[in-house]
Amino acid sequence: MFLFNPFRGKTETAASIPKRTKTLNALYRILSEEFERCRPCDCSCHMPIVYQCEPAEPGEPNWKAETLWCGCRDCRTALDEVVARNARLFLVKELPAAADQEDSAPVT
């Protein structure tokens, strides 16, 4: 416990920080670069695919990363840290709904 808090009233919680919106490709690039820096040098695994999903609760990210295929504990830990850190910062841009093929067919 601090006796003196120089930041009284100025601290931010993870929920109060506005999340930035990124495309899936941009988010994957960010996560992949961080994962490459954090994972052990002797392992050759790559960042798994990131996909858009419905958040389970308000405030949670609308994306998830697939399970890492590598069985290395250090790589799984690195991926967990990268995902947890960036889940507080980014949301995935909602893609426009694709038009049905019947709707997009030319009218004759």
Summary of the structure (lengths in Angstrom):
residues: 108
radius of gyration: 19.2
end to end distance: 74.8
largest distance: 77.8
contacts: 208
relative contact order: 0.21
helix: 31%
strand: 11%
